[in-house]
Amino acid sequence: MIRPNVAGTSPATASSRLLTLSAVVVVIAGLYLGRQVLIPFALAVVLAFLLSPVVDALQKCRLGRVPAVLVVLLLAFTVVGSVGWIVTGQLMDIVEQFPNYRSNIHEKIQSLRIPDGSRLKSATNTVSELSAELSDASESAADKKAGKTPRRPIAVQVTQPATNAPEYIRSVIGPLTGVLETSAVVIVFTLFILVKREDLRNRVIRLAGQNQLNVVTQALDDASRRLSRYLLFQFVVNISYGAIFGCLVYWIGVPHALLWGVLAGLLRFVPYVGTPIAAAFPIGMALAVFPGWHQAALVLAVFIILELVVANLLEPWLYGSHTGISSLAILVAAVFWSVLWGPVGLILSTPLTVCLILMGRYVPQLSFLEVLLGDEAVLPLHALFYQRLLALDDDEATEIAERYLKDHPAGSFYDSVLIPALTMAEQDRHLNSLETRTAAFVIQSARELVEELGERLPDAEVLFTPELEEESPLDLSALSGLRVVCIPAGDEADEIAAMIADQLLRRFGCDSRYLTIANRANLVNDLATESRPHLAIISALPPFAAGQARSLCKLLRQRYPEMKIAIGLWGVESTAKAQERLGAGCTDLIVTTLREAVNLLADWRRSTTPLPQSRSAALISPETITAGD
C-alpha cells in the first residue's frame, strides 16, 4: 500500500509527474535540435492537409492516386512560382525607382522635424550634446587608463562585383540555397504523404496498438477534420483578403497593387504581426510616391476597416469554433514556435497547437495540454458560480446567473447551477475549509438571488428546459390545491433548497409553504392544524444531510402516520444512490431534482395509482397516495 507523503502526494504520482516533465523537456529539445528535418516535414503535413481534398476530387473523376497527386502539386507550385515571379519583378521595379522618390521622402521627413525655435528642439539638442560629450569623455578615460594610443581608422576591404555569369549566378543563388533546399525537401515529403496517406495512417494505428483502435481512429478523424477545415477556411479568407486589399489599394492609386495584395494575403498566415507588416509596405509606398498624406491615410483606413470586419466577423463565423484554441494560447503558441523554429514556426503555430490539443484530449497523461490551450470551459458553470462567491464577488456571480437565465428557465438554473454550488459549499463547510465569514456570504448571496428570482418568475410552462417539457409535459392544473410543507433537514443551505422548492410549487398552483431553521423546532405545533399538509418534503443537501433527513422523517412518521413524506436529496447523481444513503422504510418518495419532484407530484395528483418508478425516482412505500386525508 502506498502511503501519501507529507505534501499529500503519493510517490507514484510524484514520479509520474517528474517523468512527464522530463519527457516534455526532451521533446522540446528534440524539436529544437531536429528543426532542419522537422520544419520541412511539418510544412509538408500542412500542405498535405490543404491539398488532399483536391486530390480526392480528382480521384473521384477516375484519375489514379499518383497522377492526381502529381497534377495537384504541379498546379500548386506553378501558381506559386508564377505569382512569385510577378511579385519579384514588381519588387525589383520598386528598387529601381526608389531613387526617384528621394525628394518626396526628404520633404516628408522635414515636415516631421521639430521647429528650431521650439523649447522641445532646444531640449533635444542639449541632451544630444551632453550624450556625445559623456561618450567621448568615457572613451578617452578608458584609453588613458589602459595606456592605449588614439584609435586609427580601420581599413575596409571592398569586394569587387562579379565579372562573369557563373560568379553572378553564384552570388544571387548563394543566399537562397537554404530556401531552395527546404523547398525541395517539402515537395518530396508532400508527394510521399499524399501518395501514401492510408499506409501512414495504418502505421500510426499499429504503433498505438490494436487495443487502441477506437481512440486512435477518433484522434485521427478529429485532427483531419479540424486541420483540413481550418486550413481551407484560412486559405480562402487570406486569399480573399489579399485580393480585396490589392483592389482597394489599386483604386487609391498606389503603384504595384498586385504586390501589396499578395503580401497581405501571405502575411496574414503569420499571427498578430503579419497584417500590420503587410499594411506598412503600401502605406510607406504611398508616402514615398504622393506629395501629401491623403493616400497614405486612405490605405491605413482600408487596412483598419478590412481587418476589423475580417477578424471580428468573418473569421469567427467561418472557423472560430473549429480550432478549439483559446486566444491566449494562440499568442503563447506563436511566441513558443517562433522561438523554436523561427518565422516558419510562427506560420505553423496554430496547426501545431491544434495537434497538441488533440494529443491532450486523447492521451490521459497529456490532458493538461487541452486544459492550458483549449477554448472550452475548464470549470463547470456551477463551480465557476461558487468560485466567485468564494472570492466574495457577488456582482460577477450575479452576472453568471443572469447570463445563464437569458437562455435557460429558472427551474433549470436551480437544478444545474445554484443547488450544485450550495452542495459544494456544504462539502467545504463540513471539511472545515470554509471560513465562517465566507460561508455566511455564500448563504446570504444565494438567499438574495432566490428571493429576487421569486419576484420575477414567469409562468409555470417555462420553469424548466423546453426539451424536458416535450419529453414529459406537465399538467399545470394537476397540483392545484395540494397542501405541501417544505422542511429543511439541517442547516441554512437546506433551508434555501426548501425555499426554492416552495417557490416552484407555488407557481404550479400548490398551497405550499416552507419552514425556516428557526421555526422548525415548533414542527409538531406547526403541522397540528385544521389544514394539515397532504405532503411534507424534507429538503436535504449532500453529503452529510442524509442522516438528519432520515431522523426528521422518522419523527414525522411517528407523529403523523397518515401524512405522506418525501425527501429531496438534491444533487445526488441517481435515486439509487440517494436511497442507499437514506435506507429503506423511511419515506414514501425520494427525488434528486426539482424537475423530477414536480413531475412525480403531478402524476400522483392525476391518478390514484402508486407513484411511477420510471422517472428515476424510488418509491419506498407501496401505498397509494391520495389527495385527501
N, C-alpha and C positions, 0 to 999 in steps of 0.2 A: 504494500500500500504506500503510495507517495504522499508524504505529509507536506502541507504547504509550508513555505519558508516564512521568514519574518515579514517580508513585504507582501505576503498574501498570494504569491505566485509559485506554483509548483516548479521543481527543477526541470521537468519535461517541457513545460510551457516556456520557461526562460531559454532553454536550449533550442527549442523550435524557433523562437523569435531571433535568437542570435544566428541561427542557421539561415533564416530568411534574410536578415540584414547582410550577412556575408554574401549570400547569393546575389542580392541587389548590387552590392559593391562590385562583385566580379563581373556581372552583366554590364554595368556602366563602363567599367574599364575595358571590357571586350568591345563594346560599341565604339569607344574612342580609338582603341588601338587598331581595330579592324575596319576603320572607316573607308579605307581605299577599296575594299571589296563590298562592304555593306551598303555604301551610298549608291553605287550603280544598281545593286540588287533591289534596294528599296524603290528607286526610281522605276526600275523595270516592273516591279509588282504593281505600283500605282498606274503605270501605263497599261499594264495588262488588264486591270480592273476597268480602266476607262475604255479600252478598245474591244474588250470581249463581247459587249452587246452587238457591235458592228460585225464582228466575226460570226457570231451566232446568226445574225440576219442573213449574211451571205451563205452560210451553210444551209439555211432553210431554202435558199434558191438553188439547191442541188450543186453547190460548189464544195469541193473537198476541203478538209481542215487545213492542210498545208497551203494550197492555193489561196484560200480565203485569208489566212494569216499574212501571206506574202503580199497580197493585194492591199490589205488594210495598212500594213507597215509602209508599203511603197507610197500609197496615197498620203498617209500621215506625214512622212518625212519629206515628201515632195512639197506639200503645203507649207511645212515648217521651213524648208530650205528656200522656197520662193519668197515667203514673207521676210525671212531673214536677209535674203539678197536685196530686196527692195528697201528694207529698213536700213541696211548697211549703206546702200547708195545715198539715201537721204541724209544719213548721219555724216557721211563724207562731204556731201554738199554743204551741210551746215558748217563743218570745219573749214572748208574753203572760203565760205562767205563771211565767216566770223570777223575778219579784219574790217569789213565794210561797216560793221555795227559799232566800231570802237568809239566814234564820236558821240553817238547816241547814248551808249553806256556811260561815257565820261560825263555827259550832261546830267544823266540820272544820279550819278554818284555825287556830283557837285551840288545838285539840288537837295540832297540829303545831308550835306555837311552843315555843321553848326556855324551861324554867323560869327565873324571875327570879333565883333564888338560885344558879344553877349558874355554874361558872367560865367555861364557854363563852359564856353570856349576857353576863357581865361583859366578857369579851374582845371580843365583838361590839359592845357599846355603846361601849367605849373606841375601837375602830377607827372606828366611825361618827362619834364626836365629833371625833376627830383629822382625819378626812377633811373634815368640814364646816368646821373651823377653817382648815385649809390652803386650802380653796377660797375662803373669804371673804377670807383674807389676800392671796391671789394676785390676786383681782379688785380689791381696794382699792388694792394697789400699782400695778396696771396703770392704774387710773383716775387716780391721782395723777400718775403719770409722763406720761400723755397730757394732763393738765390738764382732764380731763372732770369734769363735775358729777355728783352722785349720780343714779343712774338713777331715772326716774319710771315709774310704771305705764303700760303701753301700752293705749290704748283699743281695745276689741274691738267689732266691729260684728256684731250679732246679726241673722241672716237671718230674715225673717218667713216663717212657713209659707204654703203655697199656699192661696188663699182660694176658688178656683173649680175646676171639674172639669178644664178643659184644662190649667191650670197643674199640677194634681195628677198628671195622666197624664204630662205632660212631665217632671216631677220623678222619677217612677217609671221611665219607659221610657228616659229620657236615659242613665243608666249602662249600660243593656242594649243600646244602639244598635249597638255594635260586635259584640256576640254575635249579635244578630239578623241583621245584615248578613252575617257569616261563615256563619251557618246557611243563609241563603238561597242564598249562592253555592255552598255544599256540596251543597245539594239539586239545584241546576241542574247542577253538574258530575257528580253521581252519576247523574242521569237521562240525561245525554248519554253517559256512559261505558257504562252498561248497555244503552242502545239501540244504540250504535254500536261495540260490542266488536270485531266482526270487522273493521270498517273501520279502527279504531285499530291493531289488530294488523297488518293488511296495510301500513299506513303505516310502522310501526316496521320491518317487514321490508324495505320499499322503501328506507328511509333507510340501513339497514345494507348494502344492496347485494344483488343477486340471487346473487352468488357466495358469500354468507354465509348461505344459506338454512338449511343444516343447523345451524350454530352458533346462529343467532338462534332457530330453532324449539326447539332444546333449552333455550336460556336462558328463553324464554317459558314453555315447558311446566314447567320446573323451578320458575320463580318462581310460576306459577299454582298448582302442586301444593303447594309449601311454604307459601305465604302463605294459601291457602284452608284447608288443613288446620290450620295453626297458629291462624288467626283463629277458625275454627269451634270447635276444641277449647278455645281460651282463652275464647271466649264462653260455651260450655256450662259450663266449670269455674267461671268467675266468677259466672255467674247461680246455679248450684247452691250455690256458697259463700255468696253473699248470702242465698239462701233458707234454708239451714241455719242460718246465723248469726242471721238475724232470728227464726227459730222458737225457737232456744235462748235468745235474749235475751228473747223473749216469755214463755218458760217460767220464766225467772228472775224476771220481773215488772217489767222496766224499761219505762217508758212509751214509746210511739211506736216499737215494734219494727220496723214496716214501713220507717220512715225509716232506721233503722240497718242493716237488711238491704240496702236499695237502695244506701246509701252504701258498704257493704262490697263489694258486687258491682261498683260503678262504680270505686271507688278501687283495686281490685285490678288494674285495667288500667295503673296507674301503678307502674312497677317500684320495689321496695325501700321507698319511703316511703309508698305508698298504703295498705297494710294496717295499719301502726301508726297512721296518722291515722284510719282507719276504726274501729279499736278504741278510740281515745282518746275519741271522742264518747260512745258508750254508757257507758264507764267514768265519764266526767265526769257524765253524767246520773244514773247510779246513786249517785254520791257526793252529788249535789245533792238527790235525792229521798228516799233512805233514810237513817235516822239512823246506822246502823252502817256497817261496812266489808265486811260479808259479801257483799252483792250485787255490789259492785264487784270483789271478789276472784273471784267466780264468773264474771263477764264476762271478766276477764283470763285466767282458766284456760281458758274456752271458746275464746277467741281463740288462745292458745298451742297448745292441742291441735289445733284445727282447722287452723291454719296449718302445724304440723309434719306432719300427715297429708297435706294437700293438696300442700304444696311439696316434700316429700321422697318421697312415694309416688305420689300420683295424677298430678301434672304430669309427672314423668319418665316414667311409664308411658304416658301419653297422647301427649304431644308433645315430650318432652325431646329426642328424636333427630331431630325434623323441622325445627327451626330451624337447626341447624348452627352456632350461635353459642357461643363459649366464655363461661364465667361472668364472667371479667374483661372481655371485650368488651361484655357486656350492661351492666356498670356504667359503663364508659367511654362507651359509646354513650348511655346515659341522661344522663350529665353533658353530653356534647357537644351532643346535640339539645335539651336543656333550655336550654342557654346560647344556642343559635341561635334557637329558636322558643318558648321559654318552656314553660308547662305542657303545651301541645299537643304540643310536641316530645318531652316526657317520655313521653307516652302512645304516640306513634308511633315511639319509638326502636327497638323490636325489629323491627317490619316494615320500617322503613327500613334497618336494619342487615342484614337478610336480603337486601335488594336489593343492597346494597353487596358482600356476599359473592358473590352470583351474578355481579355485574359482574367481580369479581376472578377468578372461575372461568373465565369465557368470554372475557374481554378480556386478552390476554397482558400489555399494558402496565400493567394494574391487578392483576396477580397477587398483589402484596404485600397487598392487602386481604383476600384469603382466608387468607393466612398469619397476618396480625395478628388477624383477627376470628373465623376459623373454629375449630371444636372438633375438627377432625381432627388426627391426629398430624402434626407438622411434621417430625419426624425418623423415618426407618425404625428398626425396633427394633434392628437390629444397630449402626446408627450411634449410637443412644442408649446401648446397652450399651458400645460403645467409648468414648464421651464420658465415661461415669462412670469407666471405667478410667483415662482420661487425667487425670481430676480426682483420681486416687488414692483413689477412693471404692469400695472393694471391697464394702462392705456393700450399697450401693444396686445395684451391678452384679449381685451375687448375688440380690438381691430381684427384679430384672428377669428374671433367668434362671428363678427359681422360679415367678414368675407365668406365664411362657410354658410352663413344663413342667407346669403344672396342667391345661392344655388341649391340649398337644401332646406327642408322644413325644420321646425323647432324640435319635433319629436326625434328626428334623426340626429340633430345636434346633441340632444341629451344622451341618446344611446351611444353615439360614436365618439363624442368629444368630452362632454362635461363629466359624465359618470366615470369613464375610464381615468380621467385626470384626478377625480376625487379618490378613486381606488389607489392610484399611485401615491397620493398624499397620505392615505391611511397606512400603506405599507411603510413609507418613510417614518411616519409618526410612531408606529409601533416598534420600529427598529431604533428609535431614539436618534435618528439622523436629521430630524426636522426641528428647528428652533421653535420655541413657543410663539415668538412674535411672527415668524413666517407662517406657522400653522394657522394662527388666528387670521392673518392676512388672506391666506388661501380660502378659508371658510367664508370670511366676510365678502370677499370678491365674488365667490360663487353664489352666495345668497343674494347679493345685489343683482347679479346678472339674471338669476332665475326670476326675481321679482320684476325686473324690467321687462323680460320676455313675457311674463304673465300678463302684463298690461297691454301688450300688442300682439298676442297670439291670434292667428286667423281662425277660420272655421275648421272644424274637425277633419274635413276632407283632405286638407293639406298639412296635417300634423306629421305625417310620415312620408317616406320616399314614395313617389308615384308608382315606381315599378313594383313595390310590395303591395300597393293597393290593387294593382291589376292582377297579381297572382292570387291575392286573398282579400277581396274587398270587404270593407267594414260596413255593417248595418248601423247607421248612426242613431237610429231610434231604439236599438236593442237595449242600450244601457240606461235609457231614460227612467228615472225614479229609483234606481238601485242605490241603496244606502251603503256607503263604504267609509271606513275609517282607516287612515294610513298611519302606522305607528312606527317610529324609529326604533331599531333594535338596540342601539348603544349610544353612540356619540353624535356630535353635530353633523358629521358627514352623512350619517344615516338619516338624520332629520332633514337635510337638504334633499336627499333622494326621496323621502316620503313627501316632501313639499312638491317635488316635481311630479310624482305620481298623482297626487291630489289635483294638481293644476291641470294635467291632461284629462283626468277622468271627469272633471267639471266641464271641459269642452265637449265631452261626449254625452252630456246630459245626466251624469250621475249626481246624486245627492252626497257629495263627498266632503270630507274634512280631514285634517291631519293634526296629530298631537305633537307638541314640542317636547324636548327633553325635560323642560321644567314641569309641565303638567302631566307627564307620563306617570308620575308617582301616584296620581289620583285616577289611575286607569280604570279600576273597578267601579268607582263612582261615576266616571265619565260615560261608561257604557251602560250603566243601570238606569236607562231612561225609557220612556214610552216608545221613542223612535229608535229602538236599538238597531245597530247596523246589521245588514244582511251578511256583510263580509268584512273581515279585518285583514288588511295587507300589512305584514311586518316587513319593513324596508331595511335591508342589511347590505353593507358593502364588504367585500372580502378585503383582507384574508382572515381577519380574526372576529368577524361579527356573527359567524355561523353559530357558535356556542350561545351567544346572547339571544339570537333569534330563536333557537331551539328552546331555551329556558322560558322566554316570553310566550312562545306558542303553547307550552305545557301549562303555564299559568292561565292563559285564556281558555284553554280546553277544559280545565277543571272548573272555572267559574261560569263559563257559558258553553256548555256542551252542544247546544243546538246551533250556535253560530259557526259559520264556515270561516276557515282561516287559510290564508295564502301567504307564502313567504317569497318575497322578491330578493333573491340573492343576485344583485345586479352585477353585470360584468363578468360573470363566470363563463368559461368557454362553452360549456354544454350543460344541459339539465342533468345529465347522468352524473357529472362531477358534483353539481350542486346537491343532488340527492345523496351522494356518497358522504358529503360533508355533514348534511343535516341528519341523516339517519332515517329510518322508516317509522311510520306510525305516528308522526308528529303533526303533520299538516295535511290539508286537503289538496293543496296545489303548490307547485314550485315553478317560478318563472325566473328568467335571467335577463330579459329585455323589456322595455316599456311596450314596444310594439306587440310582443308576444302576450303580455298581460292583458292589454286592451282587446286583442283578438280573441283570446280564450274566454274572457268575461262576456264578450258579445255572443259567442257561441253558446255559452251557458244560458244566457237570457233568452235565446231564440228557441230553446228546446228544453225538455226535462230529461234528456238522455245524459249519461255520465259525460264528464269532461273529456274531450278528444285528446288522444295522445299523439296524433300525427303531426303536431306543430312543435315538436321538440320540447314539449312540457311534460312533466311527470305527474301523474295522478296518484297520490298517496292513498286516498280513501276511495273505495269503490262506491260510496253513497251517491245518490242523485242529488244535485244541488238545485233547489227551487228558490223562487224569488221571495216567497213569504216565509214567516216564522211559524 
